[in-house]
Amino acid sequence: MSTSRERAVADAFAEFSDTLVVDFDVVEFLHTLAVRCVELTGVQAAGVMLADQRGGLRVMASSSEQAHLLELFELEADEGPCVDCYTAGRPTTDPSARARVEGFRAVHAVPVRLRDEVVGVLSLFTTVPGALPEADARTARAVADVTGLALVQHRAVDYRQLLAEQLHHSLTSRVVVEQAKGVLAELLGLDMAAAFTELRRFARSTGRRLSDVAADIGGGDFPPDPPEPPAGRSRVLLIRTISQAGLSKLRAEIQTAVTRHGLTSSQVAAFTLAVHEAMANAIEHGDGARQLILWRYAGSLYAEVGDHGRGMPGGYRIPTEAPDTRPDIPRGLWLINRICAGVDIESSPAGTHLTMRYPL
């Protein structure tokens, strides 16, 4: 193994260790693990399956939607290398006919163990037939071992009881994440892969667990609901795409959504104005898709407006002094900063996301 590869493997396992904290997000961890497995080995796709309480394998994470579909096909037929690996408890390689349809030439399965018990399978898909090189096979086995360890986090309780609880939580979380992906795909006009990318980005930007954010999106306050979200949870109020033609309608939707959450008429007007300015900027400067996500969390309203424009200049700072009153001088961000208690801008050549916080 080359020095650069050894460093990459060491860095990846250090990243895995850093995520194994109390109450870590299982679905996010397993997705990261599947993506890193592709980067560290010579495979083209990877997925993680775990056994449910009835002994059936369930897909938990995959490096791509393509691999996810293959695993689902395999499980529906109740046959194939992953099922064989789980049943026999040893690595399995198979030139699957289903894999060839999707452009792969072989499927490799590695058991995920907890002590002497097989609790799942790490599945690897390659475009090259034959067995994995030994270095890649060792790395895959190590990743599978980390997966097993992650499921119990070394807590000092009966491991069988904890395993059952953790697997149940993992499977439930995956269902919630799939539901949230469907909501985002429908409301933002995305495919499922892009919806999952957006879901993970949104969870990271809010500093919250992927499964918690997914649950809030799946159970969003799209119809009228009690205004106060449960402690530690957010209430998603609105998810929409933004266009010039639909701007006035979307502004009315924002007013309706925040009015039922206890704002006075002047607060509604101020917050709606701030969000409208952000949407107008996205329309003027953003290329392609633009989106709005509106939610309530910990006593504040939040709005995130995103676009796929060229990004903002490096080192940009929102002006604190009132801009010139000439009509050609932009005032949007200055106005937003005056209205909102917090404004955060995340910008790159791939686009810009502007997050506003308005305390209730």
QUISUL-V68511 format. One record per residue. RES is the residue in one letter. PHI is phi in radians with two decimals (* if undefined). D_FIRST is the distance of its C-alpha to the first C-alpha in Angstrom with 2 decimals. Layout:
RES_PHI_D_FIRST / RES_PHI_D_FIRST
//
This chain:
M_*_0.00 / S_-1.22_3.80 / T_-1.06_6.65 / S_-1.12_8.35 / R_-1.21_6.34 / E_-1.01_6.40 / R_-1.15_9.94 / A_-1.10_10.75 / V_-1.12_10.10 / A_-1.07_12.07 / D_-1.11_14.68 / A_-1.14_15.18 / F_-1.25_15.82 / A_-1.15_18.04 / E_-1.10_19.88 / F_-1.02_20.40 / S_-1.10_21.81 / D_-1.12_24.08 / T_-1.48_25.65 / L_-1.46_26.58 / V_-1.85_29.93 / V_-1.04_33.34 / D_1.11_34.53 / F_-1.22_31.34 / D_-1.48_31.52 / V_-1.13_29.99 / V_-1.12_30.15 / E_-1.08_28.59 / F_-1.06_25.76 / L_-1.16_25.04 / H_-1.14_25.18 / T_-1.03_22.69 / L_-1.08_20.37 / A_-1.13_20.78 / V_-1.13_20.17 / R_-1.13_16.98 / C_-1.08_15.71 / V_-1.12_16.29 / E_-1.18_14.51 / L_-1.59_11.27 / T_-2.09_11.26 / G_-1.58_12.69 / V_-1.52_16.13 / Q_-1.80_19.22 / A_-2.76_21.06 / A_-2.57_21.00 / G_-2.57_23.85 / V_-2.13_24.90 / M_-2.10_28.02 / L_-2.15_29.93 / A_-1.45_32.83 / D_-1.46_36.25 / Q_-1.21_38.95 / R_-1.69_40.20 / G_1.55_36.86 / G_-1.55_36.28 / L_-1.44_33.00 / R_-2.24_33.24 / V_-1.23_30.93 / M_-1.92_29.95 / A_-2.80_27.44 / S_-2.63_25.69 / S_-1.31_23.62 / S_-2.70_26.46 / E_-1.11_30.02 / Q_-1.08_29.16 / A_-1.13_26.90 / H_-1.05_29.59 / L_-1.13_32.24 / L_-1.06_30.42 / E_-1.11_30.06 / L_-1.12_33.72 / F_-1.06_34.78 / E_-1.12_32.94 / L_-1.23_34.52 / E_-1.10_37.93 / A_-1.44_37.86 / D_0.97_36.63 / E_-2.73_34.37 / G_2.10_30.94 / P_-1.09_27.42 / C_-1.20_27.26 / V_-1.14_30.64 / D_-1.06_29.78 / C_-1.10_26.63 / Y_-1.11_28.76 / T_-1.21_31.54 / A_-1.50_29.60 / G_1.33_27.04 / R_-2.51_24.06 / P_-1.02_21.43 / T_-2.40_23.17 / T_-2.19_22.48 / D_-2.62_25.43 / P_-1.38_26.31 / S_-1.17_28.78 / A_-1.13_31.81 / R_-1.10_32.04 / A_-1.13_28.49 / R_-1.12_29.45 / V_-1.06_32.39 / E_-1.61_30.15 / G_1.68_27.89 / F_-1.66_25.13 / R_-1.96_24.60 / A_-2.77_23.13 / V_-2.12_23.09 / H_-2.06_20.68 / A_-2.17_22.01 / V_-2.17_20.56 / P_-1.21_23.22 / V_-1.72_23.68 / R_-1.99_25.19 / L_-2.16_27.43 / R_0.99_27.77 / D_-1.70_29.02 / E_-1.82_30.18 / V_-1.47_28.50 / V_-2.01_29.43 / G_3.13_27.60 / V_-2.49_24.92 / L_-1.69_21.84 / S_-1.87_22.30 / L_-2.19_19.87 / F_-2.07_21.30 / T_-2.22_19.81 / T_-1.59_21.65 / V_-1.97_20.07 / P_-1.22_21.63 / G_1.69_20.09 / A_-1.27_17.62 / L_-1.25_14.34 / P_-1.01_11.16 / E_-1.03_10.20 / A_-1.09_7.01 / D_-1.18_9.59 / A_-1.11_12.27 / R_-1.12_10.97 / T_-1.10_10.68 / A_-1.10_14.10 / R_-1.12_15.57 / A_-1.12_14.77 / V_-1.11_16.42 / A_-1.08_19.26 / D_-1.12_19.79 / V_-1.09_20.09 / T_-1.05_22.61 / G_-1.08_24.70 / L_-1.12_24.76 / A_-1.12_25.78 / L_-1.23_28.81 / V_-2.06_30.52 / Q_0.97_29.29 / H_1.07_30.25 / R_-1.30_33.92 / A_-1.52_36.41 / V_-2.39_38.25 / D_-1.03_38.40 / Y_-1.20_35.07 / R_-1.18_36.68 / Q_-1.11_39.16 / L_-1.13_36.59 / L_-1.04_34.31 / A_-1.07_37.29 / E_-1.17_38.24 / Q_-1.17_34.79 / L_-1.13_34.31 / H_-1.08_37.82 / H_-1.11_37.18 / S_-1.10_33.93 / L_-1.16_35.72 / T_-1.12_38.71 / S_-1.08_36.64 / R_-1.10_34.97 / V_-1.07_38.47 / V_-1.08_39.64 / V_-1.11_36.76 / E_-1.09_37.55 / Q_-1.11_41.21 / A_-1.12_40.48 / K_-1.02_38.38 / G_-1.12_41.42 / V_-1.10_43.75 / L_-1.13_41.75 / A_-1.06_41.32 / E_-1.23_45.08 / L_-1.36_46.32 / L_-1.87_44.01 / G_1.17_43.78 / L_-1.91_39.98 / D_-1.40_37.90 / M_-1.17_36.12 / A_-1.13_32.66 / A_-1.17_34.31 / A_-1.13_36.42 / F_-1.19_33.43 / T_-1.05_31.86 / E_-1.17_35.25 / L_-1.09_35.62 / R_-1.16_32.36 / R_-1.10_33.30 / F_-1.14_36.76 / A_-1.10_35.57 / R_-1.13_33.33 / S_-1.19_36.19 / T_-1.65_38.62 / G_1.21_36.35 / R_-2.17_36.98 / R_-1.21_35.18 / L_-1.00_34.42 / S_-1.16_36.45 / D_-1.18_39.38 / V_-1.10_39.58 / A_-1.07_39.35 / A_-1.11_42.21 / D_-1.17_44.28 / I_-1.24_43.86 / G_-1.11_44.61 / G_-1.92_47.71 / G_-1.06_48.70 / D_-1.48_52.22 / F_-1.32_53.08 / P_-1.58_56.50 / P_-1.08_58.52 / D_-2.39_57.25 / P_-0.94_58.08 / P_-1.24_57.02 / E_-1.62_55.13 / P_-1.22_51.59 / P_-1.03_50.61 / A_-0.99_49.25 / G_1.41_45.63 / R_-2.02_45.71 / S_-1.87_46.37 / R_-2.13_48.76 / V_-1.37_47.72 / L_-1.77_50.89 / L_-2.75_50.07 / I_-2.35_47.27 / R_-2.56_48.38 / T_-1.47_47.51 / I_-2.05_49.53 / S_-2.48_51.69 / Q_-1.06_54.67 / A_-1.17_56.94 / G_-1.72_56.06 / L_-1.14_56.09 / S_-1.17_59.56 / K_-1.13_58.93 / L_-1.16_55.67 / R_-1.06_57.53 / A_-1.12_60.08 / E_-1.13_57.36 / I_-1.09_55.94 / Q_-1.03_59.45 / T_-1.11_60.02 / A_-1.11_56.74 / V_-1.45_57.23 / T_-1.09_60.98 / R_-1.33_60.54 / H_-1.93_58.28 / G_1.56_61.06 / L_-1.40_61.12 / T_-1.28_64.48 / S_-1.08_65.62 / S_-1.23_64.84 / Q_-1.16_61.32 / V_-1.01_60.75 / A_-1.11_61.96 / A_-1.17_59.80 / F_-1.13_56.54 / T_-1.10_57.18 / L_-1.08_57.90 / A_-1.06_54.60 / V_-1.16_52.61 / H_-1.06_54.74 / E_-1.08_54.00 / A_-1.13_50.25 / M_-1.16_50.62 / A_-1.09_52.80 / N_-1.08_50.18 / A_-1.11_47.51 / I_-1.18_49.88 / E_-1.27_50.71 / H_-1.92_47.29 / G_-1.57_44.80 / D_-1.76_43.85 / G_1.37_43.50 / A_-1.17_43.27 / R_-2.33_44.67 / Q_-2.55_44.88 / L_-2.25_46.61 / I_-2.19_45.67 / L_-2.11_48.38 / W_-2.59_48.09 / R_-2.06_49.74 / Y_-2.74_47.93 / A_0.86_49.11 / G_1.38_52.46 / S_-2.42_51.43 / L_-1.64_51.22 / Y_-2.20_48.09 / A_-2.37_47.71 / E_-2.08_44.60 / V_-1.97_45.20 / G_-2.16_42.28 / D_-2.53_42.15 / H_-1.94_39.83 / G_-1.35_41.39 / R_-1.40_40.00 / G_1.55_39.65 / M_-1.66_41.64 / P_-1.03_41.61 / G_-1.04_39.18 / G_1.34_40.91 / Y_-1.11_43.71 / R_-2.23_46.06 / I_-1.17_48.83 / P_-1.13_52.15 / T_-1.65_54.22 / E_-1.61_57.44 / A_-1.07_59.36 / P_-1.18_58.62 / D_-0.99_61.44 / T_-1.43_63.68 / R_-1.07_63.60 / P_-1.12_62.53 / D_-1.52_59.70 / I_-1.65_57.95 / P_-1.17_55.38 / R_-2.20_56.18 / G_-0.99_54.04 / L_-1.18_51.31 / W_-1.08_53.90 / L_-1.16_56.01 / I_-1.01_53.17 / N_-1.13_52.31 / R_-1.25_55.99 / I_-1.42_56.26 / C_-1.64_53.03 / A_-1.38_51.98 / G_-2.63_48.36 / V_-2.35_46.65 / D_-2.16_42.90 / I_-2.07_41.44 / E_-2.01_37.86 / S_-2.33_37.58 / S_-2.68_35.08 / P_-1.02_35.43 / A_-1.50_34.88 / G_2.52_37.99 / T_-2.32_39.80 / H_-2.16_40.51 / L_-1.94_43.54 / T_-1.97_44.20 / M_-2.01_47.69 / R_-2.06_48.98 / Y_-2.21_52.68 / P_-1.21_53.95 / L_-1.55_56.58
//
